[in-house]
Amino acid sequence: MKKSIFFLAFFIILTAFILLSNGSQAFATGEAGIKKSAGRLNISVDPRIELLSVVRLLSGVSEKGHAAYDTVYKKAALDHFKKFKKHPAVELYKKMTTSGFSYDAPPSAMLHLSWPDLKVKIPFTDYLITRARGVENLNKMAELFADFAKKSDFEAFYKSNADFYGSLLDGAIKAIGKNDFAAQLESYFGPGPNSYNIILAPILRRQGGYGPSVKSPDGRLDVYNIMGPIGADEKNYDFGGTENYRSLVWHEFGHSFVNPLTEMNSAEVNLYKKLFDPIAKQMAEQVYPEWQTSVNEHIIRAVCARLSAINLGESEYTNDINYNKSRGFAYIEDLCAVLAIYEQQRSKYAEFKSFYPQITALFKKLAESNLTEDYYKLKFTGTINAALSMDPSSYILVVPDGEKDAKINAQIVKSAEAVKKMFMKKAKILKGSEALKLDASKYSFVAYGTKEGNSFIKKHMESIPVKIDSNEIELKEKVSGANLRFITCWPNPVDNARAIIIYTAVKAEDIAGINSVFHGPTDYVAADGEKVLKSGNYKKSGGKWTLK
């Protein structure tokens, strides 16, 4: 009997071990709930972050990039927790966000708490205490969040969605595949942190992510990438493919290597603060409001560009440079030139820490160079993503003057209105003829329709080296299909710092819903329905864009 009990217990323990080791879903006491792994990357839907997401959702607080997708999961959360909109945790969250405790600060604070009791497991950093305006507010937040979780039965909600969370993790593991993005980072920077952790956060924010880090008891860092989805339909969230995970891992985890070095060298870095003045407006629009933060972003983006050159090729490197320069990261190309020296002299510089003085030396050189306006002049150089990430308030959504079929025309207008509601709330909607009367130097444009139905598109397609005929799209190679669509970006001819994006098709009925075609990383996309047939970038030389 004793022997049977022993073997039963052994079997249970062994089974649990196997389930955990092969990445199956698991509720771990004192750790973040449902987790799987892809090589060295730990991937989870963290209950602490989901709890924060729920409180934030109930608060109505709107931040740049907040979750805008109306999904079954979001509706289920609102339904389950609707009785707790006035809970003190929600009220405190609203109050703290208006005082500067926003964006990266709340999720970072949550990672300092244990689960499920939400006690302070790791002392809050000075950064978080400053953002929260005192440790008392952070302690109060932890206390009230614990009360909210208990009274709302958050654990029941979380467990009821275990299968849904598991499907998100499966998608991430499939996208990452056998790629070792962490190894690529460490190969470039040197020895890395204690652990790499990706947290999928379906309703915390839309696109992008946060990259907090938490110091483990042994003094090493556990680094995190809290990811929002890049898209969603009613039932499903899209966290992107391999490219999205690669860029976010490189960028967000890269901060764990770069930020501490900038902090260690802050006295010298701040000697060159005047370099921030010419780019302050563009940086502030992207939530980089001061010089030191901007320095970190410049370095991270330069390293990611160099990693693209090493791992993906020169074309991707060029795209990265052009994209970031169009976003106001004026010093990135000079930084990349210095980083190339680092890559060539790794016998001298074993890790990035030893090379950092060369970074500050560059800033010193730039500060003493009396850089002209031409150095800072922004030019739109692609891609569609870069165009879409410009200030939404500067956009005009251009709809047809009149497609032949009035019903189809109305569908296109409705589709543009949906884009405005979700992504460009401050944008105006005008007909093509109305848009042509504007002072174009003040705006970027997103235009929908055919050449025949939208006079704005008809005018600007004359400059684009692409022909759209009755049954084919002529690039360097002709593409054909039953439902041909074409998406492209182009510099605004009146102000080449601004952009024009055109969504068109051979047939007007194929324009409504065209945003569902995968696009963004390139300058143009030709598709048959939702199937991408051809995508690429224009050749940019002498100020002219041509087909390669």
URWOQUI-V691164 format. One record per pair of residues at least 12 apart in sequence whose C-alpha atoms are under 8 Angstrom apart, sorted by the first residue. I is the first residue (numbers start at 0). J is the second residue. If there is no record, write none. Layout:
{{I,J} {I,J}}
This chain:
{{21,35} {22,34} {22,35} {22,36} {23,35} {24,161} {24,165} {28,114} {28,115} {29,113} {29,114} {29,115} {30,113} {30,114} {30,115} {31,43} {31,44} {31,45} {31,46} {31,47} {31,114} {32,44} {32,45} {32,46} {33,45} {33,161} {33,164} {33,165} {34,168} {35,168} {36,172} {37,172} {37,175} {37,176} {37,177} {38,177} {38,179} {39,179} {39,181} {39,194} {39,195} {40,181} {40,194} {40,195} {40,196} {40,197} {41,194} {41,195} {41,196} {41,197} {42,168} {42,171} {42,196} {42,197} {42,198} {42,199} {43,168} {43,196} {43,197} {43,198} {43,199} {44,164} {44,168} {44,198} {44,199} {44,200} {45,198} {45,199} {45,200} {46,114} {46,157} {47,109} {47,110} {47,114} {48,106} {48,109} {48,200} {48,203} {49,200} {49,202} {49,203} {50,144} {50,148} {50,153} {51,105} {51,106} {51,109} {51,203} {52,200} {52,202} {52,203} {53,76} {53,77} {53,80} {53,202} {54,88} {54,89} {54,92} {55,89} {55,92} {55,203} {56,77} {56,202} {56,203} {57,77} {57,80} {57,81} {57,83} {57,84} {57,89} {58,84} {58,89} {58,90} {58,92} {58,93} {60,93} {60,96} {62,101} {62,102} {64,204} {64,205} {64,206} {64,207} {65,202} {65,203} {65,204} {65,205} {66,201} {66,202} {66,203} {66,204} {66,205} {67,204} {67,205} {67,421} {68,202} {68,205} {68,230} {68,231} {68,232} {68,421} {69,232} {69,233} {70,231} {70,232} {70,233} {70,234} {70,235} {71,233} {71,234} {72,234} {73,202} {76,156} {79,156} {80,151} {83,147} {83,151} {86,147} {87,143} {88,140} {88,143} {88,144} {88,146} {88,147} {91,140} {92,140} {95,131} {98,131} {98,132} {99,130} {99,131} {100,130} {100,131} {102,209} {103,209} {103,210} {103,211} {104,127} {104,130} {106,211} {107,127} {107,211} {107,212} {107,213} {108,123} {108,127} {108,137} {109,141} {110,213} {111,123} {111,213} {112,141} {116,145} {117,141} {117,142} {117,144} {117,145} {118,141} {118,142} {119,138} {119,141} {121,213} {121,214} {121,215} {167,199} {167,236} {168,199} {171,238} {171,240} {174,239} {174,240} {174,241} {174,244} {175,240} {175,241} {175,244} {175,245} {176,241} {180,245} {180,248} {180,249} {181,195} {181,248} {181,249} {183,306} {184,249} {184,253} {187,350} {187,351} {188,256} {188,350} {188,351} {188,352} {189,349} {189,350} {189,351} {190,350} {191,256} {192,219} {192,220} {192,221} {192,222} {192,255} {193,215} {193,219} {193,220} {193,221} {193,222} {194,220} {194,221} {194,222} {195,221} {195,222} {195,223} {195,252} {196,221} {196,222} {196,223} {196,224} {197,223} {197,224} {197,225} {197,226} {198,223} {198,224} {198,225} {198,226} {199,225} {199,226} {199,227} {199,228} {200,225} {200,226} {200,227} {200,228} {201,226} {201,227} {201,228} {201,236} {202,227} {203,227} {204,226} {204,227} {204,228} {205,227} {205,228} {205,229} {205,230} {206,226} {206,227} {206,228} {206,229} {206,230} {207,226} {207,227} {207,228} {207,229} {207,247} {208,224} {208,225} {208,226} {208,227} {208,247} {208,251} {209,223} {209,224} {209,225} {209,226} {209,251} {210,222} {210,223} {210,224} {210,225} {210,251} {210,252} {210,254} {211,223} {211,224} {212,255} {220,255} {222,252} {222,255} {223,251} {223,252} {224,247} {224,248} {224,251} {224,252} {226,238} {246,303} {249,303} {250,299} {250,300} {250,303} {253,299} {254,295} {254,299} {257,295} {257,298} {257,299} {258,295} {260,352} {260,355} {261,291} {261,294} {261,295} {265,291} {267,359} {268,291} {268,359} {268,362} {269,290} {269,291} {271,362} {271,363} {271,366} {272,290} {273,366} {274,290} {274,365} {274,366} {275,289} {275,290} {275,293} {277,375} {278,327} {278,328} {278,329} {278,375} {281,326} {281,327} {282,327} {282,328} {284,390} {297,328} {297,330} {297,331} {297,334} {298,331} {298,334} {300,323} {300,331} {301,320} {301,331} {301,332} {301,334} {301,335} {301,338} {302,335} {302,338} {304,316} {304,317} {304,319} {304,320} {304,335} {305,335} {305,338} {305,339} {307,319} {318,381} {318,382} {320,332} {321,379} {321,380} {321,381} {322,380} {322,381} {322,382} {322,385} {324,377} {324,378} {325,377} {325,378} {325,379} {325,380} {325,385} {325,496} {326,385} {326,389} {327,375} {327,377} {329,374} {329,375} {333,361} {334,358} {334,361} {337,357} {337,358} {337,361} {341,354} {376,496} {377,495} {377,496} {378,495} {378,496} {378,497} {379,490} {379,495} {379,496} {379,497} {379,498} {380,490} {380,539} {381,488} {381,489} {381,490} {381,521} {381,522} {381,536} {382,488} {382,519} {382,520} {382,521} {382,522} {382,536} {383,487} {383,488} {383,500} {383,518} {383,519} {383,520} {383,521} {383,522} {383,523} {384,518} {384,519} {384,520} {384,521} {385,519} {386,488} {386,497} {386,498} {386,499} {386,500} {391,422} {391,423} {391,424} {391,425} {391,426} {392,423} {392,424} {392,425} {392,426} {393,426} {393,441} {393,442} {393,443} {394,423} {394,425} {394,426} {394,427} {394,442} {394,443} {394,444} {394,445} {395,426} {395,427} {395,428} {395,429} {395,434} {395,442} {395,443} {395,444} {395,445} {396,415} {396,419} {396,426} {396,427} {396,428} {396,429} {396,444} {396,445} {396,446} {396,447} {397,428} {397,429} {397,430} {397,431} {397,434} {397,444} {397,445} {397,446} {397,447} {397,455} {398,411} {398,412} {398,415} {398,428} {398,429} {398,430} {398,431} {398,446} {398,447} {398,448} {398,453} {399,411} {399,412} {399,430} {399,431} {399,447} {399,448} {399,449} {399,452} {399,453} {399,454} {400,430} {400,431} {400,432} {400,452} {400,453} {400,454} {401,452} {401,453} {402,448} {402,449} {402,451} {402,452} {402,453} {402,507} {403,452} {407,507} {407,508} {408,507} {410,511} {411,447} {411,448} {411,510} {411,511} {414,511} {414,512} {415,447} {416,428} {430,453} {431,453} {431,454} {431,455} {431,456} {432,453} {432,454} {432,455} {434,455} {435,455} {439,491} {439,493} {439,494} {440,491} {440,493} {440,494} {440,497} {441,494} {442,497} {443,491} {443,497} {443,498} {443,499} {444,498} {444,499} {444,500} {445,499} {445,500} {445,501} {445,502} {446,499} {446,500} {446,501} {446,502} {447,501} {447,502} {447,503} {447,510} {448,502} {448,503} {448,504} {448,507} {448,510} {449,503} {449,504} {449,505} {449,506} {449,507} {450,503} {456,501} {463,489} {463,545} {464,545} {464,546} {467,504} {467,505} {468,505} {469,505} {470,483} {470,505} {471,483} {471,505} {472,485} {472,525} {474,546} {475,546} {475,547} {478,525} {478,532} {478,533} {479,527} {480,527} {481,527} {481,528} {482,504} {482,505} {482,506} {482,509} {482,526} {482,527} {482,528} {483,504} {483,505} {483,506} {483,509} {483,525} {483,526} {483,527} {483,528} {484,502} {484,503} {484,504} {484,505} {484,509} {484,510} {484,513} {484,525} {484,526} {484,527} {484,528} {485,501} {485,502} {485,503} {485,504} {485,523} {485,524} {485,525} {485,526} {486,500} {486,501} {486,502} {486,503} {486,518} {486,523} {486,524} {486,525} {487,500} {487,501} {487,502} {487,522} {487,523} {487,524} {488,500} {488,501} {488,522} {488,523} {489,522} {509,528} {513,529} {515,529} {516,528} {516,529} {516,530} {516,531} {517,529} {517,531} {521,534} {521,535} {521,536} {522,534} {522,535} {522,536} {522,537} {523,535} {523,536}}
